[in-house]
Amino acid sequence: MRIIKTRFAVSAVLSLTAVVLAGCETTKPPVVGPANVGYQCLPVPSEWNAAGSVIGISGGVVLQIGQVDDIEVKTSLVGVPKYSSTSSVETGLVLKTLETFTTTKGWAANIAANAKGTVNVTTSYGGSTGLALTTGQPEPAAVKWFKGKGYRVEAGTRYYLIREAIQATEISYEVKRSDLAKLGGEATIKAVEGKVNVIDRQASDTYALNATFAKPLNVCIKPVELVAKGFSATGEQFLEFAEVKSAILPAK
């Protein structure tokens, strides 16, 4: 089993402001909003970080441990009336997201050489959205899978099971005009035009880069933490899960 490493730079705690589950037209949908503090949104959308998967975080690096085989995941359509957050994201991730996860091929490599450092981005998600839920009690299955793969909770690394994931098919990156240099300057915007939808918002002195994914991607997650609670006489770890009450993604 490969462990994939992904580095995120996040400058703020990201929270889900409101999610309305879309049901039948004759049924009033339940609301998942600020009272549900367990949701955390990713700085960039991801094919990884899926419901039913285990991740680890160590030294600012997100480790994609793997998908738990015996956890059933069901996805339902949802509507997100409004969601946005501001984070500090590596410029390369911004550019690569727009190219990798959309049909806008062939431009990012040409301008990435001019992109430097991190940029403050206000990210909004929308389009056809889904809520992926693990069913039943997934924690025992995750513990069994984790031990069966030979993994142990090690000092310096925190492990999480993703119980739920919100998915979306559209993204909007809003970048301040003063930060354009970090994305390669005006040449970047000119290169993007025609491949993603670019809006010059002169009133707010920003550019908005809007794109549609070829398929829904994970954009927000609800994790629970896998923690060690002692050892047996043979050295086997006793593992249990704990509620997550703060941001798990590394802060810059």
Sequence and secondary structure as in RCSB ss.txt:
>XXXX:A:sequence
MRIIKTRFAVSAVLSLTAVVLAGCETTKPPVVGPANVGYQCLPVPSEWNAAGSVIGISGGVVLQIGQVDDIEVKT
SLVGVPKYSSTSSVETGLVLKTLETFTTTKGWAANIAANAKGTVNVTTSYGGSTGLALTTGQPEPAAVKWFKGKG
YRVEAGTRYYLIREAIQATEISYEVKRSDLAKLGGEATIKAVEGKVNVIDRQASDTYALNATFAKPLNVCIKPVE
LVAKGFSATGEQFLEFAEVKSAILPAK
>XXXX:A:secstr
   EEEE  B S      EEE   TTS   EE TT TT EEEEEEESSS TTEEEEEETTEEEEEEE TT  EEE
EEEE S  EEEEEEEHHHHHHHHHHTSS  SSHHHHHTT  SEEEEEEEEESSEEEEEE S HHHHHHHHHHHTT
    TT EEEEEEEEEEEEEEEEEEEGGGGGGGTTHHHHHHHBTTBEEEEETTTTEEEEEEEEEEEEEEEEEEEE
EEEEEE TTS EEEEEEE  S  S B 
